[in-house]
Amino acid sequence: VEIAKNVILAGARATTVVDDERCGWSDLSSQFYASEEDVVGKGVGKTRAEVCVGKLQELNPAVEVRAMSRARVDADVVGAHEVVVCTETSEKEAAMVNAMCRAKGVAFIKADVRGVFGSVFCDFGDAFDVSDVDGEEALTCIVASVSNDSPALVTCIEDERVELQDGQRVTFSEVKGMTELNGVSATVKNVKKHSFELDLDTANFSPYVGGGIATQVKETKTLKFQPYADALASPGDFLLSDFAKMERSPQLHVAFGALDAYTEKYGDAPTPGSDVDADKFIAEAEALNATRKAVDEVDKDLLRIFAKTCRGYLSPMAAMFGGIVGQEVVKACTGKFSPLFQWFYFDSVESLPETLTEEDLAPRGDRYDGQVACFGRAAQEKILNQKIFLVGAGALGCEFLKNFACMGLSCGDRGHLAVTDDDVIGVLEAVADAEERRAADEKLRRALRDLGAQVSPFITTKIPTEFEDDDTVAPWADFTPENQAAKLAELEAFNSRIPAPDASAMPPPPPVPKSPPRVSQSPASMRTPPRPPGVPSGFSELGDRSNNLSPVTPEVSKSPPGKKSFVL
C-alpha cells in the first residue's frame, strides 16, 4: 500500500492492486488503511486490496485505481501495464511474473520487507535506455583558445575548473574564427584543470579568434538487466547503503532465499522468537548456500535474528521501501535517472533489543502484533507511553503522524502527542479582505487542532493530542500586522517570566500596505517594526529577514505548575 500510495500521488495514469489475502492483526501495524473492523468487525472477509482501493482512489482522482484478483492476472493483464511490482511473493511466482514481463516488454520490480530487513530487485529488460543518468544540468566551459592540431587542445578560462571527464562528449557554440567547430560534437580526453583535448583534427580549421562555449552532451545510457531467475543464482554486485556492512548483502540474499524455502517446506515463516524454528531456518540457509554459493560461510547469528523477527511488519520500514520502490517505478516509466541495478538489501538490526524470546514476541491479538514480533511487548509499552512534540504537519510531518499512529507512539494512557503547524498554504493569499483572511486563518487553525486525532479514522482509537489554547501560547497565537510590536514584547515577557508591558504604551505600528489578491509581498518591501521598550535588540531583529544574524539562543525557564510551555 505504501508503494501504491506513492505511485498514485506521483500521477500514474492507472494503478491496479492485486492481493487476495484477508486482513490480520499483524497487518494493522503497517497497513494504514486497514482497521480492527476489517479483522473482527463488519469488514471481515474483504481482501487487503478491497480494503484499501477506495482510500487510494481518494488520494488522486485523476488516477484510475482498481482491485483485481490474482486468478485474473495473465500475460495480457501484465502487458497492459508499464511496470509490475511484486511484494510478499514467492521466488517461483515472481520468476513466472518476471518471465511474462520480459515477454511483453514490461519493467519488473520485486520488493519485500520482513521485520527490520528489506530487499528490492529490479529488471527493466535487456536494453533499457536511461535518457538522463544523473539529472544534473549539462556541464559547460567557457573557451579561451583552441589549437589547430590533432588532437585539438581546448584551453578554458582560469576562473572555473574544468569538471568534464575523459570519454564524455561536448558540443561547441559561439566560437569566433574557428566557426567549423560550432555544432560539432567531439569526445573529450586528457582532461586537466583548465584544459582538455578533443578526439578531433582541427589542423585545417580556420584559426581561433575568440569566444565559444563547450557544453556537455547528455548521452543516453543503455542498461542490460538479468532476469530474476538468473539473478537469484548470480546476483552480481549489490547496491550498498552502509559501507560498514560490506559483507551483509550476500548474507541477506541467502536469508531471503532461505525464507522462501522454509515457507514452502513448513507452510509458514518461523515463529517469532523461536529457537527451534531458527535452527531449522539456518539449516535451510546452509542447504541453499551450498547450491547458490553466495557466501563462503553463512552468518548464523544474523540468520537467527532474521528467523526470529521475519514475521514482523514495521510501518517505518514499509515507508522507507515504499519510497525507494516508488522512485524506481517512476524511473522505469520515464527513463530518467539511473535505476537500481539490480539488488538492494537493507537491515536495521541495531534497532532490535539484545534479547529476543518467544514469550516476549508472541502475538496477543491486537493491532501492534506486527511490531511486537520485532521489538517485543516491553518495548511496545514504552512506545505507547512516549511524550512527543511534533513541529510541522506538512508533507513529511503527515508521514510521521501516519507512522506514529501505526506504531502506537504516544497512544498509551501516559502517552502524549502535541502537534503544531501554523503555516497556511495557498488559501490566505486568495483572500483580500483582512477580516476574511483572519476568519480563514482561524478555521484552518481549528482544523489543525484536530489533526493528531484525525490522522485516519482507521488507524487507531486513541491518540492523546493537545493543542494549547490557554495563555501559555496566547502571546503568539493571534499575531496580526497591527499588534505584532505589542505581541513581541508580550512573548518576551512570557519567556522571561516578567510582567508584560502595558500595550497602551507601545508605539503605533508602521502602516502595513495591503497586497493585491494572489500577490505575495516582496521581502525587500517589508519593514521591521520599531523595537518596543524593554525588548532586547536581538529579539526585535528576528523580524528582519534581510540581515544575516547569528542565531538567538532562547532562554528556557521552568513552566508554572499545571502548564505546558513551548518556548520558541
VOGU-3710 file (C-alpha; in Angstrom, 3 decimals, decimal comma):
1> veiaknvila> 0,000/0,000/0,000  2,968/2,353/0,551  4,162/1,772/-2,996  0,666/2,253/-4,413  0,228/5,456/-2,398  3,449/6,955/-3,744  2,793/5,972/-7,346  -0,756/7,351/-7,230  0,396/10,633/-5,715  3,050/10,834/-8,449
11> garattvvdd> 0,250/10,852/-11,032  0,454/7,482/-12,782  -2,405/7,132/-15,254  -3,746/3,926/-13,692  -2,831/1,618/-10,820  -4,065/-1,941/-10,255  -3,813/-3,521/-6,782  -3,748/-7,332/-6,574  -3,939/-9,002/-3,131  -6,300/-11,850/-2,183
21> ercgwsdlss> -5,112/-12,133/1,435  -7,548/-11,281/4,223  -6,592/-8,655/6,802  -4,995/-9,952/10,012  -3,898/-8,289/13,235  -0,287/-8,094/12,071  -1,361/-6,044/9,028  -2,600/-3,176/11,181  0,917/-2,199/12,253  1,782/-1,093/8,703
31> qfyaseedvv> -1,356/-1,233/6,505  -2,647/2,214/7,429  -5,938/1,856/5,523  -6,972/-1,282/7,444  -8,787/-1,182/10,788  -9,986/-3,503/13,522  -13,317/-3,657/11,688  -11,565/-5,412/8,806  -10,220/-8,086/11,169  -13,063/-8,799/13,595
41> gkgvgktrae> -15,897/-6,453/12,561  -18,097/-5,640/9,608  -15,187/-5,677/7,164  -14,269/-9,305/7,801  -13,975/-11,190/4,526  -12,619/-8,302/2,476  -9,241/-8,745/0,856  -6,457/-6,326/1,631  -6,812/-4,909/-1,892  -10,542/-4,292/-1,392
51> vcvgklqeln> -9,918/-2,628/1,966  -7,512/-0,023/0,612  -8,551/0,590/-3,011  -11,229/3,158/-2,152  -8,910/5,199/0,052  -6,148/5,002/-2,528  -8,519/6,426/-5,125  -9,197/9,425/-2,869  -5,508/10,342/-2,975  -5,688/11,365/-6,635
61> pavevramsr> -8,977/11,465/-8,566  -7,007/11,772/-11,822  -5,616/8,234/-11,399  -7,737/5,170/-12,093  -7,338/2,779/-9,145  -8,852/-0,695/-9,153  -8,537/-4,012/-7,317  -8,072/-7,330/-9,098  -7,934/-10,977/-8,090  -4,703/-12,931/-8,616
71> arvdadvvga> -6,596/-15,504/-10,624  -7,244/-12,911/-13,337  -3,584/-11,956/-13,738  -2,243/-13,309/-17,024  0,118/-12,205/-19,791  -2,464/-9,847/-21,291  -3,073/-8,103/-17,961  0,669/-7,786/-17,402  1,165/-6,392/-20,908  -1,402/-3,652/-20,274
81> hevvvctets> 0,878/-2,064/-17,660  4,229/-0,280/-17,812  5,580/-1,678/-14,515  4,697/-4,691/-12,367  5,689/-4,688/-8,686  5,575/-7,931/-6,694  5,572/-7,913/-2,883  5,262/-10,858/-0,484  5,618/-13,152/-3,480  7,443/-16,485/-3,580
91> ekeaamvnam> 10,509/-16,884/-5,777  8,660/-19,313/-8,016  5,713/-16,991/-8,605  7,984/-13,950/-9,012  10,040/-15,768/-11,655  6,839/-16,610/-13,555  5,625/-12,981/-13,459  9,074/-11,758/-14,452  9,044/-14,035/-17,497  5,675/-12,572/-18,569
101> crakgvafik> 7,014/-9,051/-18,076  10,053/-9,725/-20,246  7,889/-11,229/-22,973  5,697/-8,095/-23,007  8,494/-5,544/-22,526  7,230/-4,534/-19,063  9,530/-3,452/-16,221  9,566/-5,770/-13,192  10,287/-4,956/-9,536  10,209/-7,321/-6,564
111> advrgvfgsv> 10,290/-5,900/-3,046  9,936/-7,429/0,403  10,102/-6,118/3,963  10,478/-8,650/6,760  10,826/-7,104/10,198  13,912/-4,886/10,108  15,138/-6,461/6,852  14,235/-5,369/3,342  15,099/-6,195/-0,258  14,471/-4,772/-3,734
121> fcdfgdafdv> 15,152/-6,331/-7,140  14,753/-4,554/-10,495  14,631/-5,981/-14,025  13,880/-3,421/-16,732  14,764/-5,682/-19,652  17,733/-6,416/-21,906  18,009/-2,886/-23,309  16,696/-0,160/-21,002  17,583/3,357/-22,140  18,367/5,973/-19,491
131> sdvdgeealt> 17,971/9,377/-21,118  19,421/11,314/-18,183  21,748/9,355/-15,927  22,119/11,809/-13,064  19,551/14,560/-13,608  22,243/17,239/-13,351  22,484/20,240/-15,631  24,873/19,774/-18,549  28,406/20,956/-17,706  29,703/23,982/-19,582
141> civasvsnds> 33,123/25,540/-20,109  33,989/28,987/-21,473  36,617/28,576/-24,183  39,766/30,716/-24,114  41,601/29,136/-27,070  41,570/26,169/-29,449  44,677/24,885/-31,211  44,877/23,891/-34,886  46,173/20,457/-34,137  45,329/16,757/-33,919
151> palvtciede> 44,177/16,176/-31,264  42,960/19,739/-30,704  43,802/21,335/-27,361  40,992/23,393/-25,841  42,006/25,860/-23,132  39,306/27,340/-20,891  39,275/30,478/-18,778  41,011/30,106/-15,425  38,085/31,375/-13,362  36,459/27,950/-13,290
161> rvelqdgqrv> 37,837/24,437/-13,128  37,001/22,037/-15,954  34,649/19,396/-14,499  34,395/17,218/-17,591  35,653/13,640/-17,532  37,505/11,584/-20,108  35,121/9,885/-22,528  32,353/12,473/-22,276  31,208/14,341/-25,370  30,886/18,097/-25,822
171> tfsevkgmte> 29,422/20,363/-28,444  30,571/23,906/-29,252  28,717/27,147/-29,868  29,531/30,862/-30,260  33,102/30,153/-31,426  34,573/33,010/-33,488  37,156/32,428/-36,163  37,162/28,630/-35,997  33,491/28,532/-36,958  33,800/24,975/-38,257
181> lngvsatvkn> 33,756/23,927/-34,577  30,263/25,288/-33,921  27,706/22,488/-33,701  30,405/19,792/-33,781  30,237/17,013/-31,157  33,558/15,538/-30,073  34,891/13,217/-27,355  36,921/14,689/-24,500  40,219/13,182/-23,300  43,215/14,128/-21,167
191> vkkhsfeldl> 41,197/16,490/-19,010  43,341/18,907/-16,979  42,477/21,669/-14,528  41,825/24,288/-17,204  42,110/22,379/-20,482  41,191/19,226/-22,326  41,880/17,581/-25,659  39,390/16,678/-28,372  39,410/13,482/-30,373  39,225/15,738/-33,413
201> dtanfspyvg> 41,621/17,048/-36,084  41,375/20,845/-36,361  44,577/21,344/-38,389  42,618/22,506/-41,435  40,123/24,614/-39,497  40,216/28,416/-39,533  42,334/29,982/-36,772  40,564/30,563/-33,454  39,736/34,224/-32,786  37,735/34,221/-29,561
211> ggiatqvket> 34,630/33,264/-27,640  32,970/29,908/-27,531  31,179/27,659/-25,060  31,729/23,912/-24,735  28,601/22,138/-23,476  28,427/18,539/-22,262  26,254/16,228/-24,352  23,897/14,260/-22,093  24,030/10,895/-23,773  21,594/8,045/-23,429
221> ktlkfqpyad> 22,908/5,067/-21,497  21,632/1,565/-22,253  21,491/-0,966/-19,412  21,085/-4,730/-19,692  19,338/-6,412/-16,758  19,415/-10,074/-15,796  16,131/-11,979/-15,492  15,016/-12,676/-11,924  15,663/-16,419/-12,100  19,231/-15,891/-13,341
231> alaspgdfll> 19,938/-13,123/-10,825  18,970/-15,390/-7,923  21,864/-17,719/-8,727  24,265/-14,992/-9,917  23,292/-11,752/-8,167  26,389/-9,819/-9,234  27,131/-6,578/-7,392  24,808/-5,277/-4,703  23,866/-1,655/-4,162  25,303/-0,676/-0,769
241> sdfakmersp> 23,677/1,692/1,704  26,071/1,160/4,626  29,775/0,748/3,956  30,213/-0,583/7,490  28,270/-3,658/6,318  30,140/-4,518/3,145  29,520/-8,266/3,523  25,924/-8,006/4,731  24,100/-8,003/1,363  25,214/-11,516/0,259
251> qlhvafgald> 24,162/-12,854/3,664  20,725/-11,264/3,318  20,476/-12,659/-0,219  20,812/-16,109/1,334  18,412/-15,221/4,177  15,556/-14,137/1,900  16,066/-17,199/-0,296  16,079/-19,442/2,793  12,840/-17,838/3,998  11,172/-18,794/0,722
261> aytekygdap> 12,462/-22,365/1,032  11,415/-22,583/4,695  7,903/-21,293/3,963  7,460/-23,735/1,088  8,608/-26,631/3,280  6,855/-25,820/6,562  3,878/-23,807/5,336  4,681/-20,537/7,126  7,538/-18,318/8,274  9,423/-19,162/11,506
271> tpgsdvdadk> 7,618/-18,447/14,782  8,739/-15,118/16,308  11,468/-15,675/18,879  11,520/-19,464/18,464  14,983/-21,029/18,804  13,727/-24,314/17,355  12,418/-22,658/14,205  15,578/-20,534/13,985  17,714/-23,709/13,910  15,544/-25,114/11,103
281> fiaeaealna> 15,867/-21,842/9,228  19,669/-21,874/9,499  19,707/-25,438/8,142  17,653/-24,293/5,128  20,036/-21,369/4,591  23,099/-23,631/4,648  21,489/-26,024/2,174  20,579/-23,145/-0,136  24,061/-21,646/0,060  25,578/-24,988/-0,875
291> trkavdevdk> 23,692/-24,668/-4,179  23,975/-20,955/-4,909  27,348/-20,372/-3,217  26,505/-16,756/-2,426  28,847/-16,638/0,605  31,747/-18,700/1,875  30,028/-19,290/5,204  26,586/-18,213/6,397  26,384/-15,806/9,342  24,401/-17,902/11,823
301> dllrifaktc> 23,938/-15,059/14,313  22,447/-12,809/11,641  20,255/-15,617/10,281  18,990/-16,373/13,791  17,899/-12,759/14,226  16,295/-12,827/10,780  14,362/-16,001/11,597  13,110/-14,688/14,942  11,806/-11,368/13,560  10,843/-12,039/9,933
311> rgylspmaam> 7,116/-12,248/10,729  7,137/-8,657/11,922  5,804/-5,676/9,976  7,071/-2,177/10,747  5,473/0,976/9,387  8,784/2,929/9,114  10,409/0,109/7,131  7,395/-0,081/4,835  7,508/3,705/4,369  11,212/3,620/3,512
321> fggivgqevv> 10,917/0,839/0,941  7,677/2,287/-0,384  9,612/5,442/-1,203  12,500/3,543/-2,809  10,260/1,378/-4,976  8,060/4,351/-5,855  11,144/6,088/-7,243  12,088/3,011/-9,260  8,589/2,879/-10,741  8,924/6,492/-11,897
331> kactgkfspl> 12,376/5,763/-13,355  11,021/2,766/-15,256  8,203/4,868/-16,723  10,259/7,930/-17,639  13,761/6,611/-18,361  15,177/9,462/-16,305  17,852/8,870/-13,636  19,808/5,663/-13,235  17,660/2,816/-11,901  18,610/0,459/-9,110
341> fqwfyfdsve> 20,854/-2,181/-10,672  19,756/-4,825/-9,654  19,753/-5,945/-5,969  19,436/-3,798/-2,872  19,335/-5,104/0,703  18,948/-3,170/3,926  18,754/-4,060/7,593  18,423/-2,255/10,899  19,398/-4,950/13,390  20,791/-2,189/15,607
351> slpetlteed> 17,181/-1,225/16,365  16,335/-4,594/17,906  16,596/-5,435/21,621  19,543/-7,592/22,657  17,347/-10,492/23,797  14,550/-11,916/21,643  12,400/-14,524/23,405  9,406/-16,393/22,060  7,274/-15,297/25,022  8,037/-11,604/24,577
361> laprgdrydg> 7,488/-11,646/20,799  4,303/-13,744/20,885  1,172/-12,159/19,314  -1,759/-11,237/21,563  -4,395/-10,388/19,011  -4,118/-6,621/18,808  -3,100/-4,077/16,192  0,535/-3,982/17,339  1,282/-7,704/16,812  3,369/-6,966/13,704
371> qvacfgraaq> 5,592/-4,591/15,663  5,717/-6,745/18,797  7,080/-9,571/16,611  10,228/-7,451/16,201  10,648/-5,418/19,373  8,717/-7,369/21,992  5,888/-6,431/24,321  8,086/-4,497/26,785  9,408/-2,202/24,053  5,874/-1,704/22,739
381> ekilnqkifl> 4,723/-0,495/26,158  7,491/2,108/26,125  6,455/3,224/22,630  2,833/3,587/23,749  3,704/5,912/26,621  6,131/8,288/24,923  5,572/12,049/25,046  6,189/13,566/21,611  6,071/17,136/20,316  5,923/17,282/16,508
391> vgagalgcef> 6,670/20,634/14,889  5,301/20,777/11,361  2,408/18,851/9,809  3,300/19,267/6,144  4,252/16,517/3,707  6,910/14,966/5,959  5,073/15,759/9,184  1,945/13,940/7,993  4,095/10,950/7,069  5,472/10,995/10,619
401> lknfacmgls> 1,950/11,150/12,052  0,898/8,155/9,972  3,876/6,152/11,213  3,300/7,315/14,808  -0,288/6,104/14,667  0,567/2,738/13,101  3,287/2,194/15,710  1,071/3,289/18,581  3,505/6,026/19,521  2,043/8,088/22,405
411> cgdrghlavt> -1,210/6,074/22,286  -0,903/4,728/25,841  -2,571/6,081/28,975  0,579/8,019/29,858  1,429/8,950/26,267  1,093/12,447/24,863  1,365/13,777/21,317  1,385/17,507/20,580  1,384/18,837/17,019  1,958/22,420/15,945
421> dddvigvlea> 1,986/23,965/12,488  0,774/27,495/11,848  1,684/27,521/8,166  -1,173/28,141/5,775  -0,658/27,137/2,158  -2,438/28,634/-0,811  -5,591/29,789/0,977  -4,884/33,107/2,662  -3,211/34,567/-0,418  -6,533/34,374/-2,237
431> vadaeerraa> -8,395/36,339/0,471  -8,060/40,095/0,054  -10,167/41,350/2,932  -8,369/41,336/6,290  -11,401/40,072/8,219  -11,977/37,246/5,764  -8,291/36,407/5,998  -8,437/36,149/9,781  -11,591/34,024/9,589  -9,941/31,640/7,122
441> deklrralrd> -6,840/31,517/9,325  -8,884/30,633/12,401  -10,800/27,962/10,500  -7,557/26,296/9,461  -6,172/26,567/12,992  -9,246/24,757/14,342  -8,742/22,028/11,759  -5,097/21,730/12,793  -6,090/21,249/16,430  -7,864/18,023/15,459
451> lgaqvspfit> -5,132/16,799/13,114  -3,427/14,444/15,552  -6,669/12,612/16,326  -7,779/12,568/12,692  -4,678/11,138/11,032  -7,040/8,429/9,836  -10,226/7,110/11,439  -8,973/3,652/10,535  -5,591/3,863/12,233  -6,066/3,942/15,971
461> tkiptefedd> -8,713/4,531/18,558  -6,685/6,857/20,729  -4,001/9,424/20,073  -3,939/11,854/23,009  -3,296/15,167/21,284  -3,040/18,546/22,954  -3,198/21,952/21,364  -2,825/24,641/23,956  -5,473/27,353/23,912  -4,618/28,944/27,272
471> dtvapwadft> -2,302/31,817/27,977  0,831/29,712/27,502  0,591/30,118/23,730  -1,691/33,139/23,516  1,236/35,567/23,020  1,949/34,141/19,562  -1,393/32,562/18,689  -3,009/35,739/17,337  -0,281/37,796/15,691  -1,578/40,418/13,282
481> penqaaklae> 0,231/43,230/11,465  -1,472/45,720/13,782  -0,373/44,190/17,088  2,931/42,466/16,359  5,065/45,004/18,284  2,988/44,519/21,420  2,904/40,764/20,944  6,689/40,570/20,603  7,055/42,345/23,924  4,387/40,143/25,496
491> leafnsripa> 6,102/36,993/24,232  9,487/38,091/25,552  7,895/38,872/28,915  6,248/35,443/28,920  9,534/33,656/28,217  11,403/35,692/30,831  8,603/35,412/33,428  8,432/39,188/33,912  5,286/41,322/33,882  4,158/42,157/30,382
501> pdasampppp> 4,475/45,815/29,316  1,362/47,880/29,031  0,096/47,545/25,471  -1,148/51,147/25,542  2,436/52,325/25,981  3,563/50,610/22,791  4,422/52,926/19,889  1,993/52,785/16,983  2,975/50,207/14,348  4,104/51,323/10,913
511> pvpkspprvs> 1,449/51,281/8,209  1,129/47,913/6,501  0,416/48,171/2,781  -2,316/45,902/1,505  -1,192/43,356/-1,046  -3,344/42,706/-4,118  -5,126/39,345/-4,146  -2,913/36,379/-5,094  0,224/38,524/-4,997  2,827/37,941/-2,286
521> qspasmrtpp> 4,647/40,870/-0,782  8,319/41,226/-1,662  10,649/40,650/1,329  12,548/43,781/0,325  9,397/45,873/0,781  8,703/44,607/4,305  9,567/46,899/7,205  10,605/45,757/10,648  8,529/47,452/13,373  10,395/49,634/15,863
531> rppgvpsgfs> 11,684/47,806/18,932  9,359/48,453/21,885  10,794/49,479/25,272  12,121/46,605/27,343  12,550/44,195/24,457  16,151/43,059/23,773  17,545/44,106/20,437  18,191/40,543/19,267  14,532/39,651/19,716  13,264/42,588/17,691
541> elgdrsnnls> 15,738/41,804/14,918  14,191/38,381/14,403  11,626/40,081/12,236  14,282/41,475/9,891  14,721/38,730/7,292  17,304/40,711/5,324  20,065/40,610/7,961  22,469/37,712/8,285  22,333/37,451/12,057  23,777/34,806/14,299
551> pvtpevsksp> 21,148/32,528/15,899  19,488/33,909/19,015  19,543/31,286/21,764  16,232/31,240/23,639  16,248/31,157/27,402  14,213/28,211/28,650  12,636/28,696/32,069  10,603/26,404/34,230  6,898/26,286/33,433  4,375/27,153/36,133
561> pgkksfvl> 2,665/24,156/37,787  -0,039/22,675/35,602  1,098/24,471/32,466  2,893/23,309/29,316  5,013/25,921/27,630  6,613/25,834/24,207  9,478/28,327/24,154  10,467/29,345/20,640
//
